Amino acid sequence: MNDARFWIDTSRCTGCAACLIACQDRARLGDAITWLRIVSHEEGTFPHVRVVFEIVHCWHCREPSCVEVCPVEALVRTSEGWVSLASEACIGCGACIEACPYECLQMSKADVVSKCDGCADLVAHGHIPVCVNACPTRALGFGALPPRPASVAVDAAYDLGTRPRVDRLIRR
């Protein structure tokens, strides 16, 4: 996983929520918590306006601010590159929630933090994360970036100082 990254092609996402449902099902989260969310916003000016959907979950950053602020080291960055949570060590202080610029961590009903695990167990066995596998339009991917036309660029502004393991592809 060290060099493997998620990627999002915002021009392909339809907001169908297949990725969200697959994630909740695999992690047995129920309806109370979602490790993945779909954010929508409008782009353009009238009469050329379109709705853009973005998939957001833990990007397992190279310099994770959540790990830096955890007072009990319940969050660690593994040698494989995952930001891993030991929920049994979490004291529920919420410092990591406040520190994450992507708003990817949340408090569970048990008053401990909950977050995406990246399907690290699946990836370790050569599979892709379930959210990626569920995407019918291939707007969400994992691994090498697919070939893309010159009109599609990687959005460097998506890095909010944590060096996330995600490439957000945008149309120029």
C-alpha positions in Angstrom: 0.0 0.0 0.0 2.9 2.4 0.6 2.6 3.9 -2.9 -1.0 3.0 -3.6 -3.4 5.9 -3.6 -7.1 6.5 -3.9 -8.2 8.7 -6.8 -11.5 10.4 -7.5 -12.7 11.5 -10.9 -15.3 14.1 -10.0 -16.6 14.2 -13.6 -17.7 10.6 -13.3 -19.4 10.5 -9.9 -23.2 10.6 -10.1 -23.8 10.6 -6.3 -25.5 7.2 -6.4 -24.1 6.2 -2.9 -23.1 2.7 -3.9 -19.7 3.3 -2.3 -21.3 4.6 0.9 -23.6 1.6 1.2 -20.9 -0.9 0.4 -18.7 0.6 3.1 -21.4 0.7 5.7 -22.3 -2.9 5.0 -18.7 -4.2 5.1 -18.0 -2.4 8.4 -21.4 -3.2 9.8 -21.9 0.5 10.7 -25.7 0.6 10.5 -27.2 4.1 9.9 -25.7 5.9 12.8 -22.1 6.3 11.4 -20.8 6.7 7.9 -17.0 6.5 7.3 -17.6 7.8 3.8 -19.7 10.7 2.6 -20.8 12.2 -0.7 -20.6 16.0 -0.9 -22.3 17.9 -3.7 -21.8 21.5 -4.9 -22.6 23.5 -8.0 -20.0 24.6 -10.5 -20.2 27.1 -13.4 -22.4 30.0 -14.1 -25.8 30.2 -15.6 -26.7 28.7 -18.1 -23.8 26.3 -17.8 -24.2 25.0 -14.2 -23.6 21.5 -13.2 -23.7 19.6 -9.9 -20.4 18.0 -8.9 -20.3 15.1 -6.4 -17.2 14.3 -4.3 -16.5 11.2 -2.3 -14.8 12.0 1.0 -13.3 9.5 3.5 -10.1 9.0 5.4 -7.3 9.5 2.8 -4.7 7.8 5.1 -2.4 10.9 4.9 1.3 10.7 4.9 1.4 13.4 7.5 -1.8 12.9 9.4 -2.8 15.7 11.7 -5.1 13.3 13.6 -2.2 11.1 14.6 -0.1 14.0 15.8 -2.8 15.3 18.3 -3.9 12.0 19.7 -2.8 12.1 23.4 -3.0 8.3 23.9 -1.6 7.1 20.5 -4.9 5.4 19.6 -4.2 6.6 16.0 -1.0 5.5 14.3 0.3 5.5 10.7 1.3 1.9 9.9 4.3 0.8 7.9 1.9 -0.1 5.1 0.7 3.6 5.0 -2.7 3.2 6.7 -3.9 5.6 9.4 -5.1 2.9 11.9 -7.3 3.4 14.9 -7.1 1.2 18.0 -10.6 2.0 19.3 -10.0 0.2 22.6 -7.3 2.8 23.4 -9.4 5.8 22.4 -10.5 8.0 25.3 -13.0 10.0 23.2 -11.4 13.4 23.6 -12.2 14.4 20.0 -8.8 16.1 19.4 -8.4 14.0 16.2 -11.8 15.0 14.9 -11.0 18.6 15.3 -7.5 18.2 13.6 -8.7 16.4 10.5 -9.1 18.9 7.6 -11.3 16.5 5.7 -13.7 15.9 8.6 -13.3 12.2 8.2 -13.4 11.1 11.9 -16.5 11.0 14.0 -17.6 10.0 17.5 -19.4 6.7 17.8 -22.3 5.9 20.1 -19.7 4.3 22.5 -18.0 7.8 22.8 -14.9 6.6 20.9 -13.7 7.8 17.5 -14.7 5.8 14.4 -13.0 6.1 11.0 -12.4 4.4 7.6 -9.9 1.6 7.8 -9.2 1.7 4.1 -10.1 -2.0 3.9 -6.5 -2.6 4.8 -7.2 -6.3 5.3 -8.5 -6.7 1.8 -5.7 -4.7 0.2 -3.2 -6.8 2.1 -4.6 -9.8 0.2 -4.5 -8.1 -3.2 -8.0 -6.8 -3.3 -9.3 -3.2 -3.6 -11.3 -1.4 -1.0 -15.1 -2.1 -1.1 -16.0 1.5 -1.9 -13.9 1.4 -5.0 -15.2 -2.0 -6.0 -18.8 -0.8 -5.6 -18.5 2.3 -7.8 -20.5 1.6 -11.0 -19.0 4.6 -12.9 -15.4 4.1 -11.7 -15.3 7.6 -10.3 -13.5 6.2 -7.3 -10.3 4.2 -7.7 -7.3 2.7 -5.9 -3.8 2.2 -7.1 -2.3 3.6 -10.3 -4.1 6.6 -11.9 -5.9 5.6 -15.1 -4.9 7.1 -18.4 -6.7 10.4 -18.8 -7.1 13.1 -21.4 -5.0 16.3 -21.2 -8.2 18.1 -20.1 -8.2 16.3 -16.8 -5.7 17.4 -14.1 -4.8 16.4 -10.6 -6.0 19.0 -8.2 -3.0 19.9 -6.0 -5.2 22.2 -3.9 -6.8 19.2 -2.3 -3.7 18.7 -0.2 -4.5 20.6 3.0 -1.0 20.1 4.5 -1.4 16.4 5.4 -0.2 14.8 2.1 -3.3 12.7 1.6 -3.1 9.5 -0.3 -5.7 10.7 -2.9 -5.6 12.3 -6.3 -8.6 14.4 -7.1 -9.1 14.6 -10.8 -10.7 17.7 -12.2 -11.7 18.9 -15.7 -9.8 22.0 -16.8 
